[in-house]
């Protein structure tokens, strides 16, 4: 990754130089101009070269679409205000991580999954001996599980036309969280074949690297079980239930552990494979 490290003090500079230990990344360092007099001394000691900047807003605007990741060593509020006008989509925005100047915490702030902020946060935390702070639902839920999880869940899913990957992720992770089902146990997804061109659903599957299986209405009709039937869904796609039937058909022998649940145009069901 091409990473910009943005600091605002001598303490930040010293902590920032420790990030040169990150392997496999191209590092670029920037420091507020008021500390320009300290650049030479720190560069001589550490071998890290800093470029000075006057405005963090101008610098962030310049780097936002040039870098794969921005690492701010400062108060979170400074980073939030700097990136706020530039945020567009989790599918295109760079990873943004914030570290406090004492090196106690490394916070994944933006583009945790697609942009790689969550993974980079863990790498940074390891290098500077900090606590990684990751708040995306799927990752934080997985982090609090002490017992190794069996990856044997099928996510049956349905959605209205045009729903974004962000919406699908938010709904799926929250609904599973509410049922105390770790998202990291999901290994496959299933839906109806009329969704083969549903961009948001395809992107969601790609983000989480989950195989996505498509079944015809006729195949889904043949699945036996007690399913939540919807007349509207039947008229729209030719079968009374998509998410439950698709999950069961994909899962084989096992049981539904979460029946059809709907939110914001997305329906979700979870099947546990034996």
Secondary structure, 3 states (H helix, E strand, C coil): CEEEEEECCHHHHHHHHHHHHCCCCEEEEEEEHHHHHHHHHHHHHHCCCEEEECCHHHHHHHHCCCCCEEEEECCHHHHHHHHHCCCCCCCCCCEEEEECCCCCEEEEEECCCCCCHHHHHHHHHHHHCCEEECCCHHHHHHHCCCCCCCCCEEEEEEECCCCCHHHHHHHHHHHHHHCCCCHHHEEEEEEEHHHCCCHHHHHHHHHCCCEEEEECHHHHHCCCCCCCCCHHHHHHHCCCCCHHHHHHHHHCCEEEEEEEEEECCEEEEEEEEC
